[in-house]
Amino acid sequence: MASCPECHTEFSAPNVSTVSEIIECGDCHSELEVVGVSPLRLATAPEIEEDWGE
């Protein structure tokens, strides 16, 4: 079981196996990054920023 850092809904994600994997909260639809797998720990996924060719 893990808790969404945005809406605090608890859910299980049995198919998660790697750190840095992105999953979606089924309740608030936030993108979450897996930061630990045993136990499952989640954080809000970082926003992808444009680099404009830099």
Residue pairs with C-beta under 8 A, 6 or more apart in sequence:
1 10
1 11
1 12
1 40
2 10
2 11
2 12
2 13
2 39
2 40
2 41
2 42
3 9
3 10
3 42
4 10
4 11
4 25
4 27
4 28
4 30
4 32
4 42
5 30
5 32
5 42
5 43
5 44
6 25
6 28
6 30
6 32
6 44
7 25
7 27
7 28
7 30
9 25
9 26
9 27
9 28
11 25
11 26
11 27
12 40
13 23
13 34
13 40
16 23
16 34
16 37
16 40
17 37
18 34
18 37
19 34
19 35
19 36
19 37
20 33
20 34
21 33
21 34
22 31
22 32
22 33
22 34
22 45
23 31
23 32
23 34
23 42
24 30
24 31
24 32
25 32
30 44
30 45
31 44
31 45
32 42
32 43
32 44
32 45
33 42
33 43
33 44
33 45
33 46
34 40
34 41
34 42
35 41
35 42
35 43
